[in-house]
C-alpha cells in the first residue's frame, strides 16, 4: 500500500483523543451521502417517469410518423382515383395504394381524363408509385421494427350500461364523439399500455353474454331480450376456455346457504335477525342488530339455540352467508353444456367457518367471481390480449378499446353499444349503426386528444371513411405510416437517413416525417422537462459543492490536530507535494465513501419505493403518485447517467474542497512545530 494512502487512512480512523475532528468527519460523510442519495433518487424517478411517458406516447402514436403533404394530395397519382370507376370514385388510403395492382386506375374508354394535376413520372415514363416506393425505402432502412399504416375516422359512440342490483336490473347510456383509430396487433409496445381485465370486468362480461347484441342498437332497449340458447352456450364455452374461476363470494349483502353445503355435524356461533318477533334469518358471523345464537347441525335437522330452541329441517334452515366470505370454487364442466342462463352454472365450493367445513355443489345464482386465473386457448377471447386482434363476429359485434378514463366513469368490459356514422343514400344522409362492445382499456399517455381516441378494427375504420358523408378533418392527420423502431434513442438518426433516401428518389416534397419529439402536442412538454432537468442538475451541483465544503472544516481541524505529525514527516524528508497529497486523499476518500453509501441507500430506497409511496399516500389520504399522470409502470430503475454523475462529481468536488487545507498543511514549518512541542 502506498505510504501516502496509508497515512490518509490512518488520519480518517476515529480516535478518542480527537473526537471533534472525528465528529466533523462523520457529519461530512453523512451530509454528502444524503445529498448523493437525494440526487440519485430524484434523477432516477424522473428518468423513469419520462421513459414511461415516452413508451405510452410512442405505443399509440409511434416513434416516427409519416404523413402526406399537400403536394401529395395535388398529384395525379392521388386524384385519379376520384374519377376512376375501378376505384369506386373514391380516393385510396396508403394501405389500399399498397394493395392496388394499378398505379393509374383511369380507363380511357370509360373514365374522363384529368389534366389539372401533374403526373410524377419515373425515368422510364411510367407514373411513379409514391406509396410503394416509400414503403420500399422503409423496408430497406435498418433499425425499423415494423411499419403500420394508420387510418383515423370520426363518428359517434353510444354505450348501454346495464347493471344488476339486488332487486332489479338498471340501465343507463353514455354518448361520445370520439376519433376511431385502427388497432395494430403487430405493435409490441402497445401491450405495455393495456389495462388487464379485473374481477369486476369478468363478472360484468359474464352477465352480458346472456343479452342480445342487437338490442344495444335500439334507442330504448328492453332488459328481457336474451340471446338464443345455442349462441349463449357458444359464448359461455368461449368465456370459460380462457379463465378458470378459483374463488366465489355472495354478490349482494347476504346469500342463503343451500342445505347441500351444510356440514353433517357441528356447532357454531351466529347472529339471528328477528322480524315481528319471528326468526327471519340466521347469518354466520356477527351482524349489527343481530342476536347471538348457537347453530347445531344434526343429521336430518338444524337446531338454533337462543332464549328458546328452534329446529328446522335441513332444507328449510334460514342460514345466510355474509358477502365478505370467500369460497374456494371450481366449475362443474358438465354444467356448461346444459346451462341456459348464468344461474344454471354449477360450481363445487368449500369454505370453513368456526372449524366446520361447508362443501358441495351450488348454482351461480347471486354469486360472483372473486379471483380467477387465465388459461391458454385456441379460441379468441372477448377481451384484448397481447398479440391478438380485437374480437369480432356477427353476434357480439366489433370489439373496441377505450381510454382508461372511461373505466373511471363506470364503463366495464362487456358493455355493448353502437358506433354511428352517416352514409349518403339516394336523397339524404342516413345514420348507420354498427354494434360494438368494450373489449378492454388502455392508458392513453400525453396526447391531449388521447382520451378521445377509440381503438377499433381497421376494417371498421375504413368502412366509416368509405361512406359518402363523414367527419371532416385535416386529411394529413387521417392517414399515413407509423414507423416503430428497435431503439427509441436512434429515432433521430433513422429519420435523417430516411430523409436522405427520400431525396434520392425525389419524394421529399410528398411526405412529412415527424419523430415523437416533434409532435405539436408534446413539444412544449419535452422542452420544459429538459429545461427543468438541467436546472435541477445545476442545483444538484451547487448542493453537492456546499455539502463537500464540510470537508474543508474537517481537514482544517485535522491539520491543527496533526501538526506534530506533519512536522515529523517534513523532518523525515517528506516534501510539500506529499503533504498535499495526503490530505487531498483524505478528502477524496470521504467523497468516494459518501458516493458509495448514498448509491447503496438510493438502490435500497428504489427497491422499496412502492411501499414508501403507499405509506405517504396513507398519511395524506391521497395517492402519492397519480397513475394517470406518472404511469403505473415501475419507477424503481436506477439512473445510470445519474450514478456516473455522482460517482465522478462527488470525489472531484471533495478533492477541490480539500486542496485549501492541504495546501495550508504543506506550508507548516517543521522547525517551528518541533520547537513549540
N, C-alpha and C positions, 0 to 999 in steps of 0.2 A: 504494500500500500504506500502511495506517495506520502512523504513526510508532511507536506502542507495539508493534505486531506486528513491525515491522522490528527494533526493539531486542531484543525477546524472541527472535527467530530468530537474531540475531547472538550473543546470550549462549549459546545452545544449541549453536552450532557448536564442535566440539572444537578446542582450541588447545594448542600445545606448552607454553606458559607456564603453563597451568592444567590440568595432567594429572590432578591429584587430583579436581577437580570434574568433569572430563570422564569419568573412570573411574567416579565415583559415578553420573553421569548414565546411562552405559551399563548399569551394574548395575541401576539403577531401571527402565530401559526393558526389560531382559531379564527381570527378575523379574515385572513387571506383565504382559508379553507371555506369559510362561509360565503365569501364573495364568489369564489370559483363554483361552489355548489349552486348558488343562485343564477349565475351566468349560464352554466350548463343546463340547468333546469328550464330557464326561460327560453333559450335558443332551441332546445330540443323540442319543447312543447309547441312553440310557434312554427318550427320547421315541419313537425308532424301535421299540424293544422293546415299549413299551406299545401303539403303533399295531399292531404285528404281532399281539400278543396279542388286541387288540380285534377285529381283522379275522378271526382264526381263530374267536374266540368267537361273533361275530355271523354268520359264514358258516354255522355249524352251527345256532346257536340263535336267530338273527335279532336285530336291534337292539331290536325291540318284539314282545312275545309276549302274545297274548290267550287266556285260558283260561276255561272255565266255572266258576262258583262253585256252592256247594251249593244256592243259591236257584234256579239254572238247572235242576239235577237234580230239584228238588222241584216243577217246573211240570208242568201238564197237557201242555204242548207237547212236553216230553221224554218223559214217562212213557207217553203214549198209544200210542207205537209198541210197547210191550211187550204190549199186549192187542189189537193190530190185525193181522188176517191179511194185510193188504196190506203190512205191514212185516215179515212173517215172524216176528212176535212177538219182534222184537229192536230195541233202541234204535238210533238212527241217529247217524252221525258228522256233523261240521259239513259235510263235502263232500256227504254224502247228503241232508242237510237242504236244501242249496242246490239240488240237482238235483230234489228232490221237488216234484211239482205240487200236492200237498195239504198244507195246514197241519194239518188234523185228519184223520188216516188212519182213524179209527174208523168202521166201517159199523154203523149202529144195527140193521140187520137180521141181522147176523152176530156182531158183537163185543159183549161186555158193556161197558156204560158204566162209567167210573170217576169217582167223586165225591170221592175223597180229596184230589186235587190241584187247586189253583185254576187257573182259566183266566185268562190275561192277555189282555184284550180291547183292541181298537182303539176309538176313538170311534164307529165305525160298527157296533160289536157283533161284528165278526169276531175270531177268535183272532189275536193278534199273532204274526207270524212273526219270532221273535227273531233267528235267524241271518241271514235275508235282510236285515232292517233293519240289523243290524250290518255286514253286507257292503256295503250301500249307503253307510253312513256312511264306511267305509274307502275306498271308491271315490271319494268326493267330497273326501276330505282331500288337500290339497296337500302335496307333499314325499314322498309314498309312491311307491316304485319299483314294487313288486308285492306281492301278497298270496298266501300259500300256506297251505293247510290242512295241518296235520301230524297224523300218527297214529302211535302207538307201540304195539308189541306185544311180548310176551315169548315166548321159545321156546328151543329148544336148537339147537346147531350142531355138526356133526361134519365135519371136513375130512380127506380122504385125501391124504397127501403122498407122491407117487410120485417117486422119484429114481433116476437112472441112474448106475451105477458102470461101471468099465471091463469088469468081468466079469459083472455081474448087475444086475438091477433090484430096488430095495428099496422098501418102503412102510411108512409109519407113520401114526398118526392123531392128530388134535388135536381135543379137545372143549371146548366153552364154552357158557355160558348167558347170551347177550347180550340187549340190547334191540334190536328191529328198528324202524328209523326210515324212513319213506317218503322216497325220494330226490326232490329238487326240481330239475328241469332248468332252470327259469327263474331260479334263484339264480345270478346272475353272479359274486357274491363267492366262491362255493364253489370256483370254478376255482382260486383262489389257494391253497387248501389241498390240492389234488390233487397226488399224487406221480407224476411222469412215469414211465412204464414204462422199465426199464433193459434192458440186453442179457440179463441172467440171466432176467428175466421173459419176454422174447421167445423165448429158446431153450426155456424150460420150456413155454410156451404151445404152441409148435410141436410139441413132443413129446406133449402131451396131446391134440392133435387126432386122434391115432390111436385113442384109447381110447373105449370106450363110456361114456356118461354114467351110464347106469342102474346100472353096477357099483358106483358110489360110494354107492348106496343100501343095498348089502348090508353085513352086519356084517363079513364076511371076504371081500372081493372078490378075484378072481384077476387075474393080470397079463396073461394072454394073450387077453383078450376085446377084440378090435379092432372098431372101428366098421365098418359096411358101406362098401364102396368108393365108391358114389355119394355118400354123405353125407360121407365123408372128403374127396373131391375138392371138394365144395361148401365145406367148411370151409377147405381149403387155398387155394382161389381167393379166399375172403374175406380170409384172413390176408395173402396177398401182394398183395392190392389196396390195402392200407393201409401197407405198408412196402416199402422197396427195400433189399435187402442189399448192402452195399458192400465188406465185408471178412469173411473167414473165417479160422479157425485150427483146429489139431487140438484135439479135445475132451479127449483124455487126454494122457498123458505124451509119447508119440511117435505118429506117424502114417506108415504106409507110403506112400511117394510112388508113385503109378501111373506106369507107364512112358510113358503118353501125355504126361506133363509134362516128361520128360527133354529137355534141350537136345540138338540134333543133334550138336554137338561142343563140347568144352570140358573144363577140368580144374579141380579144386578140392580143398581140404583138408577132411578129415572125421575122425570117430572111429570106430574099429572095435571091436565088442564080441564077444568070443570066448566060446564055451560048450563045455566039454570039449575044448578045443584046436581047435575048428572055428569058422570065421567064422559068427557068428549074425546080426548087424545092423551096418549102417554108418549112423551118424547124422550129418547135416550139422551142423557146429559142434563145439565142444569138449564132451565128456561125461565126467563123473567116472568113472574106471575104464576109459575107452576108450583105445585105442591109436591114435596119429596115423597116418593113411593118406592116400593121394592117389587121388582118383577121376578116371578119364579116360573121357569119353563118346565112343564111336565110333559109326559109322553103324548097325551091327547088334548091338553088344555094349557092355558096360560093363566097364572094366578097373580093378581095385583093386590098388594097389601098396603092399605092406608089406615085410616081410622077404622075402616071396615075392609073385609076381604072380598074381592070380586074375582070371579072366574069366567073365562071366555074359552070357547072352542078356539083352537089354534087359528083357524081360517077367519075368525071374527075378531081377533085381538086388535085393538086400535093402537098399534105401536108404530111410531114415526121416527124417522132419522133426520137430524138437522142437516142443513146444506153444507156445513163445514166438514162433514165426514167424507173421507175419500175411500173408495173401494177398489181393490185390485180387480181388473176386468180382462176378459178375453172373449172375443166374439165367437158365437157358435156358427161355423161356416155354413151349415145347412140352412140357417135362417135367412141367408142372403137369397136363396133360391125361391122361398115361398113368401117373403115379405112383400106386402102391397103398400105399406107406408112405413115410416121410420119407427113407429111404435111397435111394429111387428118384429123388429130385430131382437134377437135373444143374445144375452151375454151371460157368461159364467162369472160370478163375482164372489168375493170373500173379503171380510174385514173382521177385526176383533174389537170387542168393547168390554172393558172390565173383566178381561180374562175369558170371556165367552166368544166362541167363534161362530160367525154368521157366514154361511156358504150355500150357494145354489144358483139356479138359472133364473134370470129376471128379464122382463121386456125393457126396451129402451124408453118406455113411456115416462115422461117427467124426469129423465136423467140427462146428463150432459157429459161430454168428454172433458177430462181434466188434463191428462197427458197422453201423448201419442208418439210413436216412432215412425220415421219414414222407411218405406220399403222400395226396393227396386222392382220395376215392372216394365214390360214391353209396351204397354199402352201409354197414352199421353195423359198426364193429369190435367185437371181443370185449372190448376194454378200454374204459374210460371216457375220453371226450374232452370238451372244453369244449362246452357247449350241446347235448349229446346224452344221451339216456336210457341206462339200463343195458341191456345186450344181453339179450335174452330170446327163446328159441324152444323148441320141443318136443324138440329133440335135444340141446342143450347145457345146458339148464336156465336158471335165473334168475341173472343176474349180481349180485354183491353187492360193496359197498365196505367194506373193513376198515380199522380204525385202523392207523397206521404201526407200532405195537407188534408186530402180527402178523408184519410183514415181518422185524423184528429176530429173531423167533423161528423164522424159516426158511420162512414161507409165501411163495409166489410166485403171480404172476398165472397163471391157468390151473388152479390146484389145485381139484379137484372135491370135492363132499361133499353133505350134505343138511341141510335145515332141518327140525327136528322140532317138532310141536305135537300136542296131544291134541284129539280130536274125539269127542263123545258119540254112541255107537251105541245100539242098542236096549237092550242090557243093561249095557254098561260103556263106559268111555272107552278109545279105541284111538289109538295113536300114528300120526300121519300124517307122511310124509316127502316133502319137495319137493326135487328136485335143484337144486343151486346150484353156482356156480363163482366163483372170485375174479376180479373184473374190474378191481381197482385198489385203491389205498391212499390214505388222506387223513391229514393232520395234525390230531389231534383238538382241540388247544387246551387251555384251562384247566379244563374241566369235569371233576370227579372221576369222573364216570361215562362220560366220552367214550371211554375205552378199552374200554368195554363196549357201545358203540353200533355196530351194523352197519347200513349204509345199504342198503336193498333197494327193489325195485319197490313202488310204492304199492298195487298190486292184491294183491301177496303179503301185505303187512302187513294189509290189510283182510280177506283170506282167513283169516289167523290169528285176528284179533279176532272174526270171524263164527262161529268154532267155538264149540260149547256150553261147552267147558272150556278155559280159558286162564289165563295167569298173572294173578294179582290184584294190582293196584297202584292208587294214587290215580287216580280217574277224571279228575280235572282235569289230571293230568300226561299222560294218554294221548291227548288230542285238543285241538285249538284252531287258532288262526290265527297264523302267523308273518308279521310285517309288516317288509318291507325298505324302507329309506328312502334317498333320494338323498344326503343329507348326515348322517353319523353325529352331528355336533355339534348337529343340530336335533331329535334324537330326543325330548328332554325337552319341547320346545315342541309337537311333534306329539302326544305323549301327553296334554299338558294340553288341547289343542284337541279331541282325541277324547273325553276325559272330559267336557268341556263339552257336546259334541254328544250323547253318550250320556245325559246328564242331561236334555237337552231331550226325548229320546224315551222317558224313563223306563226306560232299560236299564242304568243304572249298577250295579244290585244283582245282575245276572245274569252279569257278565263282569269278570274281573280283568285289568288292564293292567299289565305289567311291562316296564321297559326293561332292557337288558343290565346296567346298573349295579345293578339291584335283585335280580338273580338271587342266590338264597341262597348258592350255592357260590362266588360271586366278590365278594360284598360286602366281606368282610374283606380280600381281596386288594387291591381298588382303594382302600379306606380306608388300608391300610398303605402302599401305593405312593404315595398322595397325601401322607401324613404324612412318609414318607422324603424325598420330593422337596422339601417345604417345609423340612425340617431341613437338607438339603444346600444349598438356596438360602440359608438363613441362614448356614451355614458359609462358603459362597462369598462372601457379602458381607463377612464378617469377614476372610477371607483376602485379598480384594481391598483391604480397608481397611488391613491390615497391609502388603501389597505397596505400596500407594500412599503409605504413610508414609515409604518411602525417598525420596520426593520432598522431604520436609522436610529430610533430611540434605543432599541435593544443593543445594537452594536456600539453605540456611544457608551452605554453602561458597561458593556463587555470590555471595551477598550480601557475604561477607567479602572476596572477591577483586575485587568490583566497587564497593567503597566510594568510590573516587576518581571513577569514572564517575557514581555516584549523586550525589555532591556536585556535580559539574559540571552534571548535569541539573537539580538543585534550584536551583543558582545561575543557570541559564539560564531559570528560570521554571516548571519542572515542579512541579506540586503533589503532595501526598501521594497523592491518588487515582490519579494517573498512574503513580507508582512502584509502588503496589499492583497496578494492572492489568498492568504489565509483567511482574512476577514471577508473578502468577496465570496470565498467558498462558503463561509457561514451563511451569508445572505442567500446564495443560490440554493443551498441545501434546504433552507426554510421554504423557499419558493417551490422547489420540487416536491417536498413533503406535503405542502399545502395543496398543490395541484393534485397529487395522488389521493389525499384524504377527501378533498372536495369532489373529485371524479367518482370515487367509490360511493360517497354519500349520494351523489346525483343518480348513479345507476340504481342504488337501493331505493331511492325515492320514486324513480320512474317505474320500477318493477311493482311498486305498491301504490302507484298513482290512483288507480281506480278506487282503492279503499279510502284514500285521502279525499277524493272527490265526493264519495258518498258521505264521508264524515262531515265535511264542510257543508255539503248540501243539507244534511240533517240539522246542523247548527243553525243555518239561516232559513230552514224550512222551505228552501227552493233549490232546484238543481244547480250545482256549482258550474256545470258546463251544459249549455243548451245543445243537444244533439243535432237540432236543425241547423244551428249556426256553425258549430265546431266539428260536426260529424260524429258518427257513432264508432268510427274505426279507432284503432289503438293509437294512443298518444305516447307510448312508452319507449319508442326507439330513441337511443342516444344519438345526438347530432355529431357526426364525425368531424365536420368542419369546426364546430364549437369546441370539441375536445382538443383538436390540434391547436386551435386558437389559444386556449388557456394553458395547455402544456408548454407552449413556446413562450407566450407573452408573460406569464407569471414569473418564471425563473429569470427572464430578461429584465423585467421591472425590478425584481428583487436584487439583481446584480447591480443595476443602476443606482438603486437606493443605498446599497451597501458600500458604494465606492467612496462616498464622503467620509464616513467614519474610518474606513480602511486607509484612506489617504492620511487622515489625521494620525492614525496609529503608526504609519510609516515614518512620520516626521518626529516621533518621540526620540529625544537624545538619550542613548543608553547611559551615558556618564551621569547625566542629571538624575535619572531614575535610580541608578545604583547608589549614587551618593546620598540621595534622600532616604533610601532604605537602610 
